[in-house]
Amino acid sequence: MPEPLLNLVPQLRFALLRLARHLHLGFGLLILVFLSSLILHPSAFASARLEGEWIVVTGRGNTLESAAREVGDPAILSFDPETGSAVSARSVRIAGELSIGGPATSGSIYRYVGSLEFDVGKCGQARIVLASSGGTGGQPVLRIENARIATVRTDEGNDACKNEGNVIEAAAGALILHRADISGNFVVRSSGGALEIENSQIATSNHTGLCVSGRSDTGILPVKIARLRLLDHKIYGMEVGQVGNVSNAPLILNECTIRGGGADLHVRGRGEIVARDCDFDSIRFAGDGGSVRRQWTVAVRTPTAGCRVVAESEKGAAVPENVEATADTSGVARLVLTEYVARPGGLDYLRRGQNDSTPHRLTVYSGDGKTVLGEIRNYRVLARGQEVRIP
């Protein structure tokens, strides 16, 4: 919002109050004041400005196009409306809301709706940080949808990074990645903000692809991660500490692919992870706490809809479990079954089965649960997409 108009905000509010009193509006006075606070509060307006080495984004409704227009210097931040791409020579601090990309458009010749590339002096100078402003403008939000984040170049080259490199960090607020593609030696980190990732890729860094840990001011840190590809990271594909999730529930990963040179998955402290239908090979623990429960979805084909399917670990399983499901209209029941629970103490659980929940016994009952229709014993849960017919 232009500075002269911002300066008029207090006068406009005062004028509304005088009008309400003059007209004896009573309750309407409160409504007018409330609406004026929503409409005329400076934090409600999109704004971007240059502060030293940072582009600072405040207010709601910011896009790359509006931010470039507000900064007013293409050498600092430029935007191409035809391709939806922007190039920045500064890091970005978000104290309001910024959307990069948007819903996919049919018929477009471009792969992404938008992109943000950094043209900076050296690796580590490209940063996007969500930080609380400490004011009344609400929590920061960064939404990257059908968009790409990368680096154009660095003087030293991205491969020169010996430490963490470039960073996208949610220290507060919410970081949302939907069909996002992040490359260029970026580490994505959630240290105090909510995190939502779906159908996205974070690739190629000299450190770790994704770091998740920390608690928000309220002790609640919602995290949702599904169909994420973490590829070609030099140290860890993903690092997880203790997450202040709702009710301290474990962090759930759905259908993710994780690859790292030192280890695919690194668990710090007492972080607990449930990995469902995920592709990774190695786990490393730092400390004597934490766990990774590896689960797979098994489709059981039954004679008719409504059949009850019970899966229970065979006698002697190290981590016994009992899971039930009801067949849908096509006669298929889907059960999420545990292969093993990994804990600190080396990789023995992968070879010797000390922490296994499988093999399972699968039993199909009639809809009323009174008749056994079929059974399979010693069924091993080992991979994604397993399907079995009983009887």
GUSE-860592 format. One line per 4 residues: number of its first residue (from 1); their letters; for each residue x, y negated, z of N, C-alpha, C. Coordinates in pm, whole numbers. Each point is the difference from the previous one (the first is absolute). Layout:
GUSE-860592
NUM	a	X:Y:Z:X:Y:Z:X:Y:Z  ...
//
This chain:
GUSE-860592
1	mpep	86:119:0:-86:-119:0:89:-124:0  -27:-100:-84:84:-121:-6:6:-70:135  117:-59:28:22:-63:130:-98:-114:28  -31:-88:-97:-96:-108:30:-135:52:44
5	llnl	-46:111:-63:-129:56:38:6:63:139  113:63:31:17:57:135:-10:-109:105  53:-118:-31:-4:-110:97:-142:-48:27  -91:29:-92:-139:-44:17:-83:97:82
9	vpql	53:121:27:-78:103:69:-54:-49:134  80:-58:91:-55:-46:129:-111:-103:-18  18:-94:-95:-103:-101:-22:-131:62:-48  11:103:-89:-120:66:-52:-74:73:112
13	rfal	73:64:88:-64:68:113:-71:-101:90  68:-111:29:-58:-101:87:-128:-57:-63  2:-18:-131:-118:-52:-69:-117:96:11  28:131:-10:-106:100:14:-61:-4:140
17	lrla	85:-15:101:-50:-6:137:-91:-122:21  43:-117:-50:-81:-122:16:-134:14:-72  2:62:-118:-124:20:-75:-96:91:76  56:107:58:-85:95:74:-63:-67:121
21	rhlh	78:-81:73:-54:-68:119:-107:-102:-40  27:-73:-108:-94:-103:-45:-134:61:-39  4:118:-60:-123:65:-46:-62:88:107  60:5:121:-52:80:111:-21:147:-42
25	lgfg	103:56:-58:-15:136:-55:4:108:107  48:-30:119:4:101:106:83:120:-41  -68:114:-12:71:124:-37:70:-16:-135  -60:-78:-89:63:-22:-130:136:-63:13
29	llil	20:-78:110:131:-59:25:107:107:11  -32:104:76:96:108:16:29:68:-133  -106:19:-81:20:65:-129:89:-85:-90  -25:-131:-1:81:-88:-83:147:2:40
33	vfls	22:-6:131:139:3:49:67:133:-36  -77:108:17:56:132:-33:36:10:-147  -93:-44:-87:26:9:-143:114:-92:-41  7:-117:64:109:-91:-35:134:59:39
37	slil	3:78:110:126:64:42:43:104:-102  -100:73:-54:33:102:-99:45:-62:-132  -74:-103:-42:23:-55:-132:120:-93:-3  18:-77:109:99:-106:-2:127:31:76
41	hpsa	9:121:59:124:32:71:114:13:-101  111:-70:22:108:1:-98:49:140:-33  -2:94:96:53:133:-23:-82:79:-100  -122:-49:-32:-85:73:-94:43:-23:-145
45	fasa	87:-97:-25:36:-35:-136:135:59:-37  8:50:-126:125:58:-49:108:-107:-6  121:40:38:111:-95:-1:132:75:-4  95:-53:-74:136:55:-4:97:-117:-10
49	rleg	109:7:73:97:-110:0:140:57:21  98:-76:-37:140:39:16:53:-53:131  53:90:83:65:-39:126:137:66:4  103:-75:-36:135:54:-1:13:112:-101
53	ewiv	37:118:47:18:116:-87:-126:84:-13  -113:-53:50:-124:77:0:-110:-72:-75  -83:79:-68:-130:-47:-46:-100:44:106  -67:-95:64:-92:29:110:-143:-9:-52
57	vtgr	-74:109:17:-137:10:-48:-95:-5:120  -95:-93:-3:-98:-13:107:-140:-8:-61  -101:14:86:-136:-8:-48:-45:127:-69  -125:0:-47:-61:116:-63:-10:-19:-151
61	gntl	-6:111:-72:-26:-5:-144:120:-31:-85  121:14:53:119:-26:-80:25:111:-102  44:-38:-118:47:92:-102:137:-47:-46  66:80:-83:130:-43:-53:-17:-127:-83
65	esaa	-108:-7:-75:-24:-118:-84:-20:-125:86  -83:9:104:-23:-119:84:125:-37:78  77:100:45:123:-29:74:101:-72:-88  16:46:-126:93:-66:-92:-44:-143:-27
69	revg	-130:-21:-13:-52:-135:-23:27:-91:120  -19:56:121:22:-80:122:148:-34:18  89:96:-25:144:-26:14:44:-104:-101  -51:12:-123:24:-104:-99:139:-4:-59
73	dpai	78:106:11:135:4:-55:24:137:-61  -6:14:-134:19:130:-64:136:63:27  98:-82:36:131:57:34:-5:74:133  -97:-33:85:-19:68:129:-100:113:-12
77	lsfd	-115:-28:-60:-104:102:-19:-74:-31:-129  11:91:-96:-67:-19:-128:-107:108:-17  -100:-30:-84:-110:94:-22:-40:-1:-146  -17:120:-58:-45:15:-139:-144:49:2
81	petg	-97:-84:-34:-140:41:8:-38:111:-97  75:15:-110:-34:104:-97:29:139:55  114:15:67:38:131:53:-32:16:148  -31:-110:68:-25:6:144:126:18:82
85	savs	116:-28:-59:128:23:68:58:-130:52  69:11:113:66:-115:62:145:36:30  85:-101:-2:141:17:35:33:-100:111  59:50:108:30:-86:115:150:-1:27
89	arsv	50:-119:31:140:-14:40:13:-16:151  -109:18:74:1:-10:145:-79:115:61  29:28:126:-79:96:75:-136:-61:32  -95:85:40:-137:-45:24:-41:35:142
93	riag	-46:-101:73:-57:24:133:-150:-26:-7  -78:101:43:-145:-8:-11:-58:-21:139  -63:-116:21:-69:-28:125:-150:-9:-24  -41:21:-123:-141:-1:-36:-35:126:-77
97	elsi	-44:-18:-124:-42:113:-83:56:-17:-140  55:109:-54:53:-1:-137:-41:128:-70  -58:-14:-120:-36:115:-84:89:1:-123  61:116:-26:83:19:-119:-67:107:-86
101	ggpa	-31:-33:-124:-72:93:-87:-149:-12:24  -69:114:-10:-144:2:19:-59:124:-64  -132:8:-13:-63:117:-61:48:20:-143  12:126:-41:45:32:-135:-101:-49:-103
105	tsgs	52:-47:-113:-86:-48:-108:13:93:-119  -113:40:-57:2:91:-114:45:-74:-125  71:69:-87:42:-59:-127:126:-83:7  61:-13:120:122:-80:11:118:77:-57
109	iyry	92:-71:-66:119:64:-55:110:8:105  -23:-59:118:102:-1:104:-30:107:105  107:61:51:-16:108:97:-52:-52:133  45:-118:40:-37:-57:129:-84:-126:-19
113	vgsl	-88:-24:95:-78:-124:-2:89:-118:36  98:23:89:90:-107:40:133:57:46  98:-88:14:130:41:52:71:-118:63  86:31:96:85:-101:64:142:53:-3
117	efdv	88:-72:-69:140:37:-8:84:-108:66  106:44:68:88:-94:69:129:-16:-79  38:-123:-24:126:-34:-66:84:-73:104  78:76:77:70:-55:117:150:20:-12
121	gkcg	74:-65:90:146:3:-6:61:136:25  -54:72:98:56:132:31:-104:85:70  28:128:6:-93:93:63:-19:-36:147  -123:7:45:-32:-38:137:-64:-136:11
125	qari	5:-79:-111:-61:-133:1:-143:2:-51  -48:115:-47:-139:12:-44:-80:59:115  -84:-83:62:-75:44:117:-144:-52:-8  -93:85:39:-139:-41:19:-35:37:144
129	vlas	-34:-98:81:-24:23:142:-138:-50:38  -76:85:65:-128:-40:58:22:-29:147  -13:-125:37:26:-40:138:-115:-85:52  -36:21:125:-109:-77:60:42:-146:13
133	sggt	-92:-88:-39:31:-142:9:-14:-54:142  -68:79:86:-21:-44:138:-108:-104:13  -65:-34:-112:-106:-100:4:-137:63:-8  -96:-76:-56:-138:48:-8:-35:47:-139
137	ggqp	98:18:-86:-26:35:-138:-22:147:-23  1:83:103:-21:143:-17:129:73:-32  -12:130:-17:116:84:-26:34:2:-149  129:14:-32:40:1:-141:-40:131:-70
141	vlri	-28:-12:-129:-39:116:-81:73:-7:-133  64:111:-39:58:13:-133:-63:120:-67  -65:-24:-114:-63:106:-77:68:10:-136  58:117:-29:65:26:-128:-81:110:-69
145	enar	-66:-35:-111:-90:94:-67:29:1:-150  24:121:-52:34:13:-142:111:-97:-37  102:-6:84:106:-99:-19:136:58:34  103:-70:-43:138:45:16:81:-105:73
149	iatv	85:47:93:96:-85:70:139:51:-34  88:-88:-45:134:44:-41:97:-117:6  123:25:-41:101:-105:-10:44:-12:-145  15:-124:-48:52:-23:-135:148:32:-3
153	rtde	72:-57:95:144:21:9:49:-50:135  119:38:35:74:-66:107:143:-17:-49  69:-102:48:137:-24:-47:90:120:26  -21:66:116:84:114:34:-59:131:-50
157	gnda	-127:-3:-39:-64:124:-43:-65:70:117  -111:65:-24:-72:69:107:81:113:60  86:63:-81:78:112:50:107:-44:99  25:-131:13:102:-49:93:-49:-1:143
161	ckne	-130:21:22:-54:-4:136:54:117:82  59:-32:114:47:104:90:-95:18:117  -84:-97:26:-93:8:112:-141:20:-50  -95:-69:59:-139:26:-29:-44:-53:-136
165	gnvi	56:-109:-45:-39:-54:-129:-118:-94:11  -83:-4:-102:-116:-87:-3:-112:59:86  -90:-86:47:-97:44:101:-139:-55:-31  -101:84:16:-139:-43:11:-47:46:137
169	eaaa	-27:-96:89:-26:35:140:-130:-60:50  -81:87:64:-121:-46:68:27:-2:149  44:-116:51:21:-15:143:-131:-35:70  -101:-38:-79:-134:-32:51:-96:13:-116
173	gali	-129:-5:31:-100:-1:-106:-19:134:-67  -11:-1:-134:-28:123:-75:71:-2:-134  64:113:-32:65:21:-129:-79:109:-73  -52:-33:-119:-86:90:-75:62:25:-137
177	lhra	30:127:-30:55:39:-130:-97:96:-67  -59:-41:-110:-88:85:-80:56:6:-142  45:118:-42:59:17:-132:112:-102:-21  84:-10:99:114:-92:-5:127:77:-35
181	disg	92:-68:-65:128:59:-39:110:-93:51  80:49:94:104:-82:62:135:64:-26  92:-77:-58:135:47:-28:96:-117:18  130:24:-24:96:-109:15:61:-6:138
185	nfvv	22:117:61:67:10:130:-81:-66:111  -131:18:-2:-86:-51:107:-26:107:105  6:-42:125:-51:79:111:-134:-60:40  -103:83:7:-131:-45:46:-14:39:146
189	rssg	-30:-99:86:0:27:144:-124:-58:65  -64:81:83:-111:-48:83:44:10:145  25:-116:63:53:-1:136:-97:-60:101  -116:-46:-46:-97:-58:91:-129:-36:-69
193	gale	-14:41:-126:-119:-30:-77:-67:127:-49  -125:-12:-40:-73:113:-56:57:32:-139  -16:126:-39:58:46:-126:-99:90:-71  -27:-31:-127:-88:85:-82:65:21:-136
197	iens	31:126:-32:67:32:-127:-77:112:-68  -33:-21:-128:-67:102:-81:55:-3:-142  29:118:-55:37:15:-141:112:-96:-40  105:-5:82:109:-94:-25:134:70:-2
201	qiat	102:-74:-43:136:54:-7:99:-101:53  92:49:84:113:-80:48:125:79:-37  83:-56:-87:109:79:-57:133:-75:1  107:78:13:137:-43:-24:47:-106:99
205	snht	59:46:110:63:-92:94:124:66:56  89:-83:54:121:51:64:-23:28:148  -123:-7:46:-29:25:140:-121:91:11  -113:-53:46:-122:77:25:-116:-63:-76
209	glcv	-86:85:-57:-112:-53:-77:-104:-68:86  -47:69:106:-108:-52:84:32:26:146  -12:-105:83:19:12:145:-131:-40:68  -52:87:87:-125:-27:69:23:17:149
213	sgrs	-26:-104:79:12:9:145:-59:-126:60  -3:-4:133:-40:-121:69:-147:-4:35  -35:-101:78:-137:-23:44:-38:-145:-27  -127:-22:-21:-48:-137:-15:-25:-60:138
217	dtgi	-41:-127:1:-27:-66:128:-113:66:76  -91:66:-72:-114:66:65:28:145:34  119:49:-36:30:141:25:-58:91:-106  -66:-56:-101:-61:79:-107:71:-32:-131
221	lpvk	50:100:-66:71:-19:-126:-56:97:-102  -109:-37:-69:-59:93:-98:96:26:-115  20:126:-31:88:40:-108:-71:105:-84  -6:-24:-131:-59:96:-92:94:16:-118
225	iarl	48:124:-21:95:25:-108:-47:123:-77  -26:-16:-130:-46:111:-83:56:-14:-141  44:112:-56:49:7:-137:109:-104:-26  98:2:88:116:-88:-10:120:81:-48
229	rlld	74:-56:-98:122:63:-48:119:-83:49  84:62:83:123:-62:50:116:75:-65  65:-63:-97:94:72:-85:137:-66:-2  104:83:-1:135:-44:-29:52:-104:98
233	hkiy	-10:33:130:53:-88:104:127:63:60  101:-81:20:132:52:32:7:64:138  -68:-58:100:11:53:136:-125:81:35  -115:-67:19:-124:71:33:-111:-42:-97
237	gmev	-85:95:-33:-118:-36:-77:-96:-79:86  -22:47:125:-92:-67:91:49:16:142  -11:-107:78:40:2:140:-121:-40:84  -29:79:104:-118:-24:83:41:-4:146
241	gqvg	-38:-108:69:15:-8:145:-136:18:63  -11:-31:128:-129:11:67:-91:-109:-53  -117:40:-47:-94:-92:-61:-116:-24:94  -31:-128:25:-111:-33:88:-132:10:-74
245	nvsn	-29:121:-47:-123:21:-74:-119:1:94  -121:2:-55:-118:4:83:4:124:89  -16:-20:132:4:109:98:131:78:-6  109:-67:-48:130:66:-11:-10:128:-82
249	apli	-86:3:-100:-12:116:-87:125:13:-85  31:121:-48:118:16:-84:-15:-72:-134  111:-28:-63:0:-57:-134:-31:110:-100  -102:-20:-83:-42:102:-96:44:-41:-139
253	lnec	71:90:-68:43:-19:-138:-79:96:-88  -62:-51:-105:-80:83:-90:60:1:-141  36:118:-49:43:20:-138:115:-94:-39  101:-5:84:116:-87:-26:119:83:-47
257	tirg	85:-62:-81:128:59:-41:111:-85:59  92:64:73:101:-75:76:138:57:-32  93:-86:-42:135:43:-35:103:-99:57  100:53:71:109:-80:52:129:79:2
261	ggad	115:-68:-18:127:69:-7:41:63:132  -12:-76:112:35:54:131:-106:95:53  -125:-35:-17:-115:83:36:-123:-63:-65  -93:84:-37:-123:-54:-58:-79:-78:106
265	lhvr	-9:58:119:-82:-57:108:86:-13:125  3:-120:58:79:-26:121:-96:-43:111  2:72:112:-93:-26:110:79:-52:119  -35:-121:46:68:-61:114:-91:2:122
269	grge	61:7:117:-76:-8:125:-103:111:10  -122:-39:34:-108:98:18:-105:-11:-110  43:-42:-117:-93:-10:-112:-58:136:-36  -131:3:-23:-69:123:-39:-61:-18:-138
273	ivar	25:98:-86:-45:-8:-139:-80:124:-35  -108:-19:-73:-74:110:-62:14:-19:-150  65:93:-68:24:-8:-144:-91:102:-70  -101:-52:-71:-99:86:-67:26:1:-151
277	dcdf	27:118:-52:21:18:-144:111:-91:-51  108:-11:78:113:-87:-34:118:82:-52  80:-62:-85:117:63:-59:127:-63:59  68:73:86:131:-41:52:75:125:42
281	dsir	132:-11:12:83:117:28:71:-4:134  36:-119:48:84:-6:119:-53:-102:100  22:33:130:-43:-87:110:119:-18:94  18:-123:48:104:-25:100:-64:-74:117
285	fagd	37:42:123:-52:-64:120:111:-78:69  -36:-117:52:92:-79:82:-58:-2:141  62:72:91:-53:11:136:-65:136:21  -57:17:118:-57:131:35:-152:1:-3
289	ggsv	-61:-103:-62:-146:-5:-10:-45:1:-144  -129:-14:-19:-54:-5:-134:-33:137:-56  -82:1:-105:-37:126:-65:-55:-29:-138  5:102:-86:-61:-7:-132:-84:126:-19
293	rrqw	-131:-18:-12:-91:112:-26:-27:4:-150  43:110:-63:-17:12:-145:-124:83:-30  -91:-61:-77:-127:65:-28:-28:7:-150  -80:100:-38:-40:17:-139:-151:23:-8
297	tvav	-60:-48:-107:-143:22:-22:-19:130:-78  -80:89:55:-29:130:-64:-147:2:-37  -29:33:-126:-137:12:-48:-41:147:5  -106:31:74:-50:137:13:-132:10:-75
301	rtpt	-2:85:-103:-123:22:-77:-82:111:67  -125:-33:32:-88:93:71:-117:39:-92  -78:100:40:-112:43:-86:-104:-107:-25  -35:-81:101:-107:-98:-15:31:-126:80
305	agcr	-75:-104:-33:11:-123:77:-46:24:143  62:-75:93:-40:10:140:72:106:80  81:81:-67:77:101:75:96:-69:97  23:65:112:91:-53:102:133:72:-12
309	vvae	109:-78:-8:134:58:-14:82:-37:123  62:101:60:82:-20:119:142:45:-31  97:-86:27:142:35:-14:65:-9:136  66:106:41:70:1:129:136:65:-16
313	sekg	97:-53:72:134:55:-8:0:145:45  80:82:-68:14:140:42:67:5:138  -22:108:70:55:17:134:151:-15:-1  53:-77:94:144:-19:12:51:-126:-67
317	aavp	-87:-78:-64:44:-125:-63:52:-97:106  108:-71:-34:62:-90:98:-90:-119:33  -75:-50:-98:-89:-114:20:-139:41:-50  -77:72:80:-130:51:-47:-100:-110:-28
321	enve	-86:23:-98:-107:-95:-31:-124:76:-47  -114:-67:10:-128:55:-43:-75:-111:-73  -33:24:-126:-63:-103:-85:-124:59:-65  -108:-79:-8:-123:45:-64:-44:-101:-106
325	atad	-72:53:-102:-57:-86:-103:-122:69:-59  -88:-78:-61:-121:53:-63:9:-18:-150  -38:103:-75:7:-5:-146:-97:-105:-55  45:-74:-101:-84:-102:-62:-98:64:-99
329	tsgv	-67:-81:-79:-103:51:-91:56:93:-107  131:-12:-28:64:90:-97:57:125:67  -21:14:131:48:118:70:145:-7:42  61:-120:0:141:-15:36:12:-71:134
333	arlv	77:59:89:32:-62:129:147:-41:-1  28:-122:39:139:-49:2:46:-17:144  109:69:31:56:-2:134:139:-60:-4  31:-87:96:135:-55:13:71:83:106
337	ltey	100:79:-44:67:96:88:146:-38:20  52:29:118:137:-35:35:96:112:-39  108:-39:-69:107:95:-28:96:9:119  47:-117:47:90:-2:116:-5:-137:66
341	varp	51:-9:121:19:-127:71:149:-13:28  65:-95:-67:144:-19:17:25:-91:119  98:39:81:42:-80:115:152:-8:3  58:-88:80:146:-9:5:63:134:35
345	ggld	120:20:-55:71:126:28:50:68:-124  20:-77:-107:55:59:-120:-108:40:-99  40:74:-103:-91:37:-107:-43:146:9  14:61:119:-33:141:14:-146:28:-34
349	ylrr	-86:-98:24:-142:23:-24:-27:29:-147  89:-45:-89:-20:25:-142:39:143:-38  89:62:79:53:131:-38:-54:114:85  -22:-25:128:-31:112:90:-141:-2:55
353	gqnd	-71:-109:-22:-140:-1:37:-29:-18:148  94:-58:77:-29:-17:143:-120:-91:26  -30:-91:-92:-106:-97:23:-117:19:-97  -15:119:-55:-103:23:-101:-139:20:61
357	stph	-101:-44:-78:-140:33:32:-53:108:-93  66:20:-112:-42:99:-96:80:128:21  -43:121:-36:-116:30:-84:-133:-14:76  -106:-16:-82:-135:-15:52:-89:119:-38
361	rltv	-104:16:77:-106:93:-36:-120:-84:-44  -46:24:-124:-112:-74:-57:-123:90:0  -107:-46:65:-124:78:10:-117:-83:-51  -82:64:-88:-118:-67:-54:-125:62:63
365	ysgd	-83:-89:58:-125:42:63:-118:-52:-82  -114:62:17:-123:-51:-58:-33:-135:62  -93:-72:-60:-33:-133:47:-44:-4:144  -69:107:47:-44:2:140:109:49:95
369	gktv	115:39:-57:113:43:82:-11:139:58  -101:76:-42:-23:132:61:65:114:-77  28:-20:-129:50:110:-84:136:-35:-58  95:91:13:132:-16:-62:-9:45:-145
373	lgei	30:-93:-92:-8:31:-142:133:43:-59  109:-34:64:132:37:-51:110:-57:86  121:54:-19:113:-42:84:131:25:-72  95:-90:21:137:20:-46:93:-21:118
377	rnyr	92:93:20:96:-10:111:138:-39:-51  78:-60:90:139:-37:-28:13:-89:-124  -90:-98:-10:4:-93:-111:96:-113:33  102:-19:-83:103:-100:28:-30:-131:-74
381	vlar	3:-107:78:-24:-135:-54:137:-61:-30  30:-20:-129:136:-41:-35:9:-112:-103  -110:-38:-64:12:-98:-108:-133:-69:-25  7:-105:-80:-119:-77:-35:-81:76:-107
385	gqev	-132:-21:3:-86:53:-105:-29:148:10  15:60:119:-30:143:13:-151:24:-5  -36:111:-62:-142:39:-13:-13:149:17  -102:43:73:-21:142:24:-150:28:-6
389	rip	-36:119:-48:-141:40:-7:-25:110:104  -104:-17:80:-38:100:100:-152:19:-6  -53:119:-15:77:124:-23:35:10:-147
//
